[in-house]
Amino acid sequence: MIIEQIYTGCLAQGAYYIESNGEVAIVDPLREVQDYIDKANENNAKIKYIFETHFHADFVSGHVTLAEKTGAKIVYGPTAKTNFEAITAQDNQVFKVGDITIKVLHTPGHTMESACYLLKDKEGKNHALFSGDTLFLGDVGRPDLAQKGDITEKDLAGFLYESLQTKIMPLEDDVIVYPAHGAGSACGKNLSKETIGTIGEQKKTNYALRADMTKEEFIEEVTDGLLPPPAYFPLNVKLNKEGYKDVDDIIKNSAKPLSVKDFELIANETNALILDVRHQDEFVKGFIPQSIFIGINGGFAPWVGALIKDILQPILLIAPVGKEEDTITRLSRVGFDNVLGYLDGSFDSWKKANKEIDSIDSISAATLQQKLDNKEPVFDVRKPGEYDSEHIKVAENTPLDFLNDYIEKFPKSDNFYIHCAGGYRSVIAASILKARGFHNVVDIAGGFAAIKNTDIERTDAVCPSTLK
């Protein structure tokens, strides 16, 4: 038996390759599926099933393409309805893969069709649980994404409690837990950085599996402090339910090198968003006016989804040379398929053509210390939990996720300063503000990590888990 976790850091997502005696099952595949096919072919094995733990909101799954290319059957939990051929499994239904079996455990709560898949080895012993977004390491799935009709997030939280108590808690302590996400995903509040654990560990450390927790206490805790979900989530759910184009076709249509002249013409004619994915240190020094920065080396795809929101938005790319197709692939993972092309030769081509260039003022944390003596305003674009843990005393929290809600707070003419944790998110924010006409924004290089090495007055550090 082979079990391989295929973890994608920029999505904080785990897909799984399971093989036994020449047959393969894939759990929650990414949209680009060739790697799964190649691995099965190398092992002289055949992909038999594609198990989907739920209708994913934060990424486009590869289930439809993988089924088309391999003939494998797509399996969802009870109540799932799709526009393509799929098996809607019954609770406790068993699927055979080589010498092992995979049992469906219906675990509604995160969504109503959510299912975990319990792998039993060839001796019939419970070996591993592919827990989807029902159970994470240190957390559970948020219960607010599948509200529909009269079903509220508190109803869903109650269903989730029952699922955990009746389906997860009775499992043996040594059963391995393979979740769909780790730290950085918006599908939970406080996920662990670890990506593989055990049921026993979770019973000891996961607040949601406390033996003495009542249903009412669980509902209160799991719904407390939930931030609004990213706007692109329902659009990805729709794609996962209804189907989508093959990512290979997307790349073929989108990976078009454009001259400076053509790039500029298309930008003017289509109202396309110019997305610059170079490193933030390069971006601040020079960029095409009105372009938005979201660097490919950070949490790229989720930030695209959270900030651009409309998956149909036409996009023109400024990418590092050689990273164009990779960028298009990463955009497609969250459903952004409308890339019109990329600037051939990247930003250097624009500079050589003597076109207009903008830049972002950036200062060190040490210089900020001097500016604060003059009472100049500072904005912290980290998440509320990060801000509450420790922040500059005079800084105001304007989280990047919801920057639009805070536009009125930023000064129109006097300089103001923004920072995040390390410099990635603050440059995203600065690029958006620049595009909105705030040319008085100044970025703090190195973010809060650099600020902590100065004498700038900060609040006392507090462990996030103690905050309510």
N, C-alpha and C positions, 0 to 999 in steps of 0.2 A: 504494500500500500504506500502511495506517495501522496502527501499533502503539502502543497506549497502556497504560501501567502505571497501574493504579488501586490506590493504596497506602493501606492502612488502618493508621494509626499505633498505635492501641491494641492491635492484634493483631500488629503488625510483619509484615503480610501483603501480598503483592503478587498481585493478579489481573490478567489481561491481556485487552485487547480487540484483536483482529486483524481487519482488513478488507481485502479486495481484490476489486475489480470486482463489487461488490454482494453479496458473500458474507462472512460473519463467523464467526470462531472465538473462543470464550472459553476461557481457561485458568484453572483453579482459582477459579471465581466465589465471591463471598460469598453468604451465605444470602439476603439481600435482593437480588433480581435485576432490579427494575424499571429501574434506571439503564442496564443493558446493553441492555434491550429498547428503551428510549427512544432511546438513542444510535443503535442500528441503524435504528430507524424514521426518525429525523431525516436519516439518510444514505441513505434508500431502499434499505436493505440487509436481508438475511435471515440470521439466525443459523443456521448449518448444523451446527456441531460444538461440543461442550463437552468440552474435553480436561482430564482429571483426572490430575495427576502421580502420585498415590498416594491411599490412604485416609487423609485428614488426621486427625490426632489432636487438634490444638489448636483447631480450629474446625469448625463445621458448614458444609459447602460448599452452594452453591446449585444444584448440578447437577440434582437431581431436579425442583425447582420450575421451573427454566429450561427443561428439556426438556418438561415438561408444558405450559408456556405458549407455547412456540415451535415445538415439533415437532423441535427439534434433536436430533441423536444424541449420546449420552454415550459417550466413548471412554476406556478404561483400558488400561494396559499389560498384557503377558502375565501370566497366572496369576490375575488379579483375578476374584473371584466376587461377584456382587451379587444382591439380591432384587428388582431392577428391571431393565428392559430396558436393555442397554448393549452396546457393541462391545468385546470383549476383543481388542485388537489383537495382531498378531504383531510380533516384533522386525523392524525395518526396513520395516514396512508404511507406505505413503505415502497421505496424504489430501490431496485437492485443494480449495483454498479460493480461488475466483476465479482469478487468474493465478499464485498461489503454491502451493507444496506444503509439507506438514508431515509430517516423517518421524519415526516412533516409534523411539526408542533405549531398549531395555530396560536399565535400570540398577539391578538389585537391590542391596540393601545397607541403605539406610534402612528400607525395607520390601521384601518380595519382589516385589511388583507395580510398584514404582517405575519410572517412565519419564520420560525427558526428551524434549522435542519440538524437533526441529531444523527451523527454517523456512528454506526455500530461496526466493530471489526468482524473478521470472519468467524470468530468464536461467539459472536452475538453480544459482546460487551460494549457498553456505552463508552465511546472513545473521545468524541469531539462534538462541540456544538457550534454551528455557524449561526451566530445570534443576530445578524443584520443590525437594525437600529433598535431592536428591543432591549438588548443588554450590551452596554459598552464596558470597558474597563474603568471602574470608578464612577460610572454614571449610567443613565438609561436614556432612551430616545425621548425627544421633546414631544409632548402630546397635543400640540396646538396646530399641527400642519394639516390634519385631516378633518377639521371641523366642517360639518355639512348638515344642513337642515336643522334639526333640533339637537344634534350631538355637539356638545360644548367641549372645550379643552379639559374641563374637570371630569366630564363623562369619560373621555378618552384616557385620562389619568387613572380613573377607577378601573377601566378595562385593563390597562397596563399593569396595575397592581395585581389583579387577579391572574393575569398571564404569568407574571413573575412568580407568584406564590404557588400556583398550581402546576406550572410547566417547568420552571427553571429551578426553584428551590429544592424540589425532590431529587434532582440529579446528584450523582456521586461527586464528592469533592475533587477527585482526580480527573474529571472530565475537562478537557481543554476547551477554552473559550476563544473562538475566532470571530471578532466583531467586524462590522462593516466599516467602522471609522475609528480614528484615534484623535489625539489632541489637534485642534485647529479646525475641526469640522463644526459647522453651524447647526448640526443635527442634534447636538447635546450642549449642556451648559459648561461642564467642567471635566472633559474627558482626559484620561491618563495618556502620557506620552508612550506608554507601553502598548504594543499591538497584539500580544498573545498572553493569555493568562489561564487561570483555572477557576472552576466553580467554587472550590474551597477558598481561594484567595478572595474572590468577590464577596462571598458570604461574610468574610472577616472585615473587608475594607470598603465595600460599596454601600453608601448610605441607604440605597434603595432596597437592599437585601437584608437589612437589619431584621433579626428574628422578632423583635419586640415592637416593630413599627405597625401601627394601625393603618387601615385604609385611609382614614381621614388625614392622618399625619403625612402619609405618602402623597396624597393629592396636594396637600398644602406645600410640601417641600418641592415636588417635581414641577409645580407650576409657578413657584416663586422666582422672580428675577428673570423671566424669559424675555429676551429682546425680540422685537418683531422679526419674522423670517425675511431673508433676502427676497427681493421682488421677483427674481427669475425662477424661484422654486416651483410655482404652479405651472410655468411654461415647460419646465423639464418633466414634470409629472405627465403633462399632456403628451409630450413626445414619447415617453416611455410606455404610455398606454396605447397610443395610436400608431407608432412607428415613425421612421425617419429615413433620410438618405444614407447610403453607405459612406463612411468617412473617406474612403479612397476617392469617391466621386467628388466629395467636398474639396479635398486637397487638389485634385486635378483642375477643378473650376476656379479655385481661389489662389493657387500659388503662381500668380502671374507677375513677372518682373515688369515694373513700369518706369519709364524714363521720368525725369523731373518734369518735363513738359506735360506728359500724359497724366502723371500723378496729380499735378496741380489742376489740370483740366477736369479730371474726374472729381476731385475734391470740390471744385466750384459748381459742377453741374449736378452732383448727386446729394450734396449736403452730408456726405459721409463723415463719420467721426475718424479723426486721425489718431491712431493708438500707437504710442511709442513704448516699446518693451525693452529698451536698452537698460543698462544699470543706472540707478538713480544718480550716481556720481557723474556719469556722462551727460545725463539729461539736464541737470541743473546748469551745466556750462553752456548748453545751446540746444534749441529744439525749434521745430516749425511752429510758428504762432498758432494758438488755439488747439494744439495737440494735447492729448491727455496721456499722462505717464501711468502705466501699470507694468512694472518690471517682471520679466519672465522668470527671474531668479528668486522671486518671493512667492507669496501665496497667490499666484497669478489668476488661475481660473475662477476661484471663488470671489476674488475682488472684482473681476470683470463682471461677473453675474450680479454682484451686489450693487455696483456703481453704474454700469451701463444699462442694466435691467432689461431692456427690450432685445430679445434674441434676434429680431429681424433687422436691427440697426445695421445699415451699411458701414463697413469698416475698411479703412486704408491703414496698412501697417508700416511702421518703421521698426525693423528688427535687426539685430546683429547679423552680419553676413554669415550665411550658413544655417541660421536658426529660423528661417522663414516658415518652412514646412512644419517644424516642431511647434511653432507658435500657432499656426492654423489648426494643428491637431489638438492642442490644448484648449483652444477656443471651442472647438467642436465638442469637447468633452462636456461642456456646459451648455451646448445647444446654439452657440453663436456661429452660424454657418454662412453668414452673408459678408465674407471678406471679398473685396473687389480687386485686391492685388497688393503688392508691396513695392516700396521704393527701391529700385535696383541700385545696389551700392550703398544702401542705408543712408544715414544722415550726412555722410561725407559727400555724397552726390549733390545734396541740397546746398551745402556750403560751397562746393566748387562752382556751382552755378550762380553764386553770388546772390542767392535769394534772401529774403528777410529772415532774420533769426531772433528768437526771444531767449531769455535766460531767467533763472531764479536766483535771487540773492540768497546766499547761504553764509552763516557765521558759525563760529565754534561756540561750544558751551561756555568757555571762559569769557568770550566776548559778550555773550548773553548776560553774564553776571554784571557786567558794567552797565548794560542797557537797563537792567531792572532797577538800578539806582534812580533812573529817570521816570520810573513808574510806567514804562511802556508795556502794553498788554501782551500776554502770552496765552496761547491756546494749545491744549493737550488733546491730540486726536486719537489717543488710545481708547480702548473699550472702557466702559464705566468700571468694571471690576479691577482693571489695571490702575486706573486713576484712583480709585478708592483705596487701593493697597498702599500707594505712596505717590505723592505728586508735589510739584512746586506749589508753595502756599498761595501764591497770587495767580496761578494758572486756572483757566476755566476749561472745563471738559466739553469738547465738541467732537464726539466720536466720528471717525471717518465714515462708518457705515451709514450715518444719518446726517452727513454734512449739509445737505440741502435744508434741513430743519433749522440750521444755525446761521444761515447766510446773513441774516439781519444783524447778527452780533459782531461781525467783523468790521473794523473801521474802514471808511471809504477812502481816506486820504493819508492819515498818519500811519507810520510803520507799525506792523504787529508781527508777532513771532509765533511759529507753530513747531511742534515737535511730536514725535511718537516714541516708540521704544528704542529703535536703532537707526531710523532715517528712511526707511522704505515707505511707510504709510504717510509720513509728513510730506514727502515729495509728491505722492499721489494727490494729497489734499491741495498742495501748493499749485499743482498743474491745473486742477479743477478751478481753483480760485482765480488763477491767472486768466483762464479762459472766460471767466465771468467778469473780468475787468478789474480784479483786485491786484494791481501791479505793485502794491505796497506790502505784499506778504514777504516774510523773510523766514527761511528754513533754518532750523538748528541742526547742524551736521552731527551725526552720531546719536541723536535723540537722547532719551532719558538715561541710557547707559553712560553717555558722556557727561550729562548733567550731574550724575551722582558722584563724579570725580571732581566737582567744584564745591565751593562753599555756598552755593545758592540755597536759600532756606526752603526746606521741604517738610512735609508732614511726616509724622512717625510711621515707619513701615508696619503694616498690619497684614497678617496672613489672610488671603482671600477667603479661605474656608470659614473664617470666623465672622465674616461680614454678612449681614442680613439687610 
